Amino acid sequence: MRAFASHIQNALESLAANRMRTFLTILGVLVGIASMTIIFALSGGLGQMIVDQVDDQGGAIVVIRPKEPGINNKNIISSLATSKAFTKSSITEQDVTNASKAKDVLAASPIAVFSSDLKSANETITGNILATSPDLEKIVNLKLADGQFITNTSGANNTVIGHQMAVDLFGTSQAIGQNIYIKGQPFLVVGVLEKQKNSINFSNVDFDNVAIINFSAGKILNQDTIQIQQINVKVNSINNLASTDENIRKVVAEAHKDNDDFEVLSGDKISHPANQFIEIITMVLTLVASVSLVVGGIGIMNIMLVNVSERTREIGIRKALGANNSQIMLQFLTESMIISLTGGLFGYIAGYSFSYGLSLFLPFTPLLSWQIALIVGGISIIVGIFFGIYPAFKASKKDPIESLRYYN
């Protein structure tokens, strides 16, 4: 222990003797670690936001989504494409009915989104239409700024529009009683949603920019070709979530003749496939950020090779006094580790500082977790060892007699 403390003291003295060179080397590692910290913090915060939304609903939510038969979790790009495809959804109205009849289910509502022109008396915009049922309000706790939610009144074309859509169509959020035209059909605005905190949610619908209509009206507008991208299900208690999830899975599988063309998700798993897609983006960005970390690592190797060259006579003296190869190697490896860990520490702090500053313009906050600290700490250690091992090995192999003859 005393020997290791001596190595640290000697390393600090050596690095302090070349402050500017040491600072620039630390800066190279700092940039790489800061980049990775930003990526992990922001991507983690985005995934956590979806999980928190489910928790805000009491956690007792089940969703049914289509998927390509045979698609596994690793092929997430194909899975995402399938779940959003307008003409490929395997989810049917019967699935909505079956899910709503499952034990402990309070409500089940389809999510069918399509794009269309929307016209008011003075404006025409292209926006998203959500065809669903009145039960959606119970499942996702949609709050109305004015009016009421859609009803199943026979023969009535009513709609609830998002806050931003109301402003775009009428110049104001006060749109109750106005008519909008979707594919030439008039719809009476009966409600306007409150402005949403963020547009990302487990329903995959931007409720600020959407017109919500009855599912039956959506079918008529699309000549019965409308496709359901998702079914939201509300369970009466989170304690019954697991059993209800399994019951829904069984009844849907029976209706689909056991075809593997759907998935039933509950709890934290609802953020799939979004979380997995985020993981892929994180992986790609991390690979890009690792380039700067490699540059920082090369900087460590460079400064350590220079140190070895400048301290050749010191190495000879230490060996002459009894230091063995392992002790010399550990001495220089300690120096590279101090550089890397210092860069990692300040990179971690800088990364989170930047992330929280950036979050002021984002609908979510960075994820602060010990796992991220552990990851970046581990990366710093690996960089320090990987790029410091060769200079340390080279120092340990120097001949003591030749080293003592060396003059700077």
C-alpha positions, 0 to 999 in steps of 0.5 A, a space after each residue: 500500500 505504501 509503495 502504491 501511495 509512493 507511485 501516486 505521489 511520484 506520478 503527481 510530481 512528474 505530471 505537475 512538472 509539465 503542467 501545460 502538456 498534462 493539461 492538454 492531454 487531460 483535455 483530450 480525454 475530457 472531450 471524449 468522456 463529456 461526449 459520451 456522458 451527454 449521449 448517455 444522459 440525454 438518451 436515458 432521459 428520453 427513455 425514462 420520460 416514456 416510463 414516467 408517463 406510464 407511471 403517471 397513469 398508475 402504471 396499470 397500462 397494457 398496450 398491444 402492437 403489431 409486429 412482423 412475424 418472426 421479428 425479434 428484439 434485435 431487429 428493432 428497425 424492422 419492428 418499428 417500421 411494422 408497428 407504424 406501417 399504415 397498411 401492414 398492421 395485424 391488429 383488428 377491431 376484434 382484438 379491441 373487443 377481446 381485450 376490453 372483455 378480458 378480466 380486470 380490464 376497465 377500458 380498451 381503445 384503438 389508436 389509428 392515425 392517418 394524415 389528411 388535409 383539414 379545413 376551417 373557414 379560413 385555413 387549410 392545413 395537413 395534419 394527423 387524424 386519430 381515430 379512436 374511442 371515447 375510452 381513450 380519455 380514461 386510459 391516457 388521462 387527456 386533459 381538456 382546456 375547453 369542452 368535452 371529449 368525443 362521444 359515440 352519439 350515432 350520426 354525429 361527427 364530433 372532434 377534439 383537437 389539439 391546442 396547436 391545431 386549434 391555433 393553426 386552424 382558427 388563430 385561437 384555442 377558443 374553437 368550440 362550436 366551430 366546424 372543420 372539414 376532413 376529406 370533405 366531411 364536416 366535424 364539429 369541434 366539441 373540445 380542445 386539449 390542454 397544451 401538452 408538456 411534450 409530444 413524445 408519449 407511449 401512444 406515439 401521438 402528438 396530442 398538440 397537433 391532432 384531431 381526434 375522431 370516433 373510430 367509426 368515423 375514421 373507417 368511413 373516411 378511409 373506406 374501411 381500410 383504416 389500420 390500427 397501430 396500437 391498442 391501449 388498455 387500462 387495468 383496474 389495478 397494478 396488482 392485476 397487471 401481470 395476470 391481465 397482460 397474460 389473459 390479453 395475450 392468450 385471447 389475442 393469440 387465439 384470434 390470430 391463430 397463434 401467429 407471431 404478428 403482435 406483441 403485448 407489453 405492460 409496465 416499463 416494457 411499454 417503452 419498447 420499442 422506443 427504448 431499443 430504438 434509442 439504444 441503437 441511436 445511442 450506440 451509433 453516437 457513442 461510436 462517433 464519440 469514441 473517435 475523440 476518446 481514441 484521440 485522447 488516448 493517443 495523446 496519453 500514449 504520446 505524453 507517456 512515451 515522451 516522459 519515458 524518454 525524458 526520464 530514462 536516467 531516472 529509470 536507470 537510477 531506480 533500477 540501480 537502487 533495486 526497483 524491478 520491472 514491475 515497479 517501473 511499469 506500475 509507476 508509469 501506468 499509474 501516471 497514465 491512469 491519473 491522466 485518464 481518470 482526471 479527464 474522465 472526472 471532469 468530462 463527466 461533470 462537463 457532460 452533465 453540465 452541458 446536458 442540463 443546460 441543453 435540457 432547458 430547450 428539451 421536453 425531458 431532463 437528463 437521466 442521472 444514474 450511478 450506472 452512467 458514472 460507472 460506465 464512464 469511469 470504467 471507460 476512463 480506466 480502460 483508456 488509461 490502461 490500454 494507451 498507457 501499457 506500451 509506454 510503461 512496458 517500454 520503460 520497464 524493459 530499459 537496461 539500467 546501465 544504458 539508462 544511467 549513461 543517458 543524458 537529456 
